[in-house]
Amino acid sequence: MEERRSTDVIRNVHERRLDATPAEVGAVLDTLASANDRLWPSGRWPAMRFERPLDVRVPAEPLRAGAGGGHGPIRYQVSRYVPGRQVVFSFCPASGLDGEHRFEVVPEGGATVLRHMLEARPIGRGRLSWPLVMRPLHDALIEDALDRAERAVGGRPRRRWSPRVALLRALFGITGSSSASSPEPATAGPAEVREREKEGAAA
């Protein structure tokens, strides 16, 4: 993990190198927020839900830019979706962040990198809640999502939540979706996380 503080813009990056083709990893991405979601760790975290599913294989309900939703109290809308390659979400101001987060599939040699990037400026309550609460929970959730993706393509990740994350989950009563499938092993600790936070005047 790398952290720098020079402006108030957060740049938080998690990525996982997967032994799979871009098409295989892209197929996992395309299930995000659908009834057959193989990426978001809804068994242990609030589910990601939208007005329409991301599953492009449901012709009657295609994803469209502007679809609103989110997970738990964090609200955002879809601003861009390229099937099998990328999905970009723009935060709603009430979430305490002004910016976006996205998943993207990146070919790398004979493997594929699945990357999640958050680029945003904390606003309102987010100025305090991001460093104290949101960041550690965000990091753990995204690593759990990358673990799910790795399992979906045949990998066997082995990580656990940090004591701080476990305490925050208990304090805030964070649980998975009641309609989600069976819980998976607890994971956290960014194995391949790069985070750069910049605080100050936003450009």
N, C-alpha and C positions, 0 to 999 in steps of 0.2 A: 504494500500500500504506500502510495506517495501522496503527501498533502502539502499544498502551498496556499498561503493566504496573502493576496495582494489586492483583490477586488472583492465585492460581495457576490460574485457569481460562483455557484457550485458547479463543478464538473466531476461527476462521480461515474466511474467506469468499471463494470464487471464483465469478464469474458471467460469463455470456456472453449478450449480446443477439443473438438469431438472427432472421434475416428469414424466419420461418416461422410457421405457426399452432401453437397449443398442442397440437392433435391430432397434427401432424407431429412436433413435438419429443417429445411423450409417447410416440409410437410408437417413437422411438429409445430413450428411457428403458426401455421395456418389454422391450427385447432384452438388457438388462444381465445378464451372467453366463450367457447362453444360448449355444448353439452358433453363433448368428447375431448375436453381440454387435456392435452398431454404436456403442457408447459407450466401453467400457473399452479402453484402448490396449494390449492384450495382445501386440501385435507387438513392443513395446519394454519392457514391464514385466511382472512376474509376473501371471498371469491371475487375475481374480476368479472364485472357484468356490464353489458351495454344494451342499448335499445335494440341492437341487432348483433348477431354473433359474428365473429371474425371468420368463421368457417365458410370459405368461398364455395364449398361443395353443396351449399344449401341455396339453390337458385332463387327460391322465393324470398330469401332474406339476405341479400348481399350486403357486405360492409360498405358504408358510404361515409365519406368525410363529413364530420359534424355529429356523428353518433355519440351521444353522451353517456357517461357511466363512470366507472372507477372501481376502487376496492375499499371497503370500509368508509372512513371519513375522507379519504383522499379522492377527489373528484377531478375528472379530466375528460376530454373528448378526442375522438380520432381526427387527426389533421392530415394524415397521409397513410396509405396502405398499398404496398406493392406485394402481391401474393408471392409467398415463398422467399421473400427477400427482406422486407422491412415493414414495420408498423410504427408510426409516430403518434404520440399523444400530447396534447397541449393541456397544461394544468388550468383548472378554474381558480380564480383568486382566493376563494374561500378555503382552499387547501393550504394556503400559507406559502405557496411557491408561484413564481412568475417565470414560466419557461416551458420546457418539454422533457419527456423521456421517451425512449424508443428501444425496440429490439431490432437487431439486424443480423443477417446471415452473411458471413464473409468467407469466400473460398481462401484457403491457405495451404498451398502445396497439395499434398495428398489427403488433407483433412479439411475441416470446416470450423470456423470460429463463430460461436453464437455470442453476440455482444449486447449488453444493455448499457445505455448511457443516459444519465440524467444531467441536463444543463439548465439551471434555473437560478433565480435570485430569490432569496428568502424575503417575504413581505409580511407585515403584520405579525401575527403570532408565530409565523415560521422562523423569524429571526432568533427566537429563543428555543422553539420546539425542534428545529432541525438538528442542531448540534447535540442537544440533550436527549432527545427521544427518537425523532424521525430517522436520523442517519443510522444508528445501530440497528433499528428494526428494518429499515430499508435494505441495508447490507445483508442481513440474515435472510430476508424474504427473497431477494434476487438470487442469492447463492442457492437457496432451496429450489428456485425455479430452474436454475442451470443444472442442478442435480437431477431434477425431473427430466429435463431434456437429455441429459447424459444417459439416464436409465432407459429412456425411450428408444435410444439407438444402440443399446446393448452394453453400456458402461455400468460400473459399480462404484459410484462415489462413496466416500466414507468421511463425513464431517459431522460435527455436532455444534449446537448453539453454544455461545459463550454464556457464562453465568449472568453477565449484564443483560443480555437479550432475554434469557429465561426470566429474570426478575422483572423486566419491563413488560413482558407478556403477561405475567401474573398480576402486576399492578394495574394494567389497563384491561384485563380480562380478554385478551386476544385469543380467539379460537378460530378453527376452520369453519367452512360452510357446513351447515347441517345436512345439506344435500350432496356433499362431496363424497368421493370414494374413501376407502379406508386410509387412515393417516399413514404417512411414510416416516422413516427414521428421521429424527431431528437433525438438522444440519445447520451449519453457519460457518463463520470463519472464512473470509475470502481467501481461497487458495490462489486465485489468479485475479486479484482486484487491483485496479489502479484508481486512486482517487486524488483529485486535485481540487482543492477548494480555494477560491479566490474571493477575498472580502475587501470592500472599499467602494468606490464609486463605480457603478455599472456603466459599461460603455454604451 
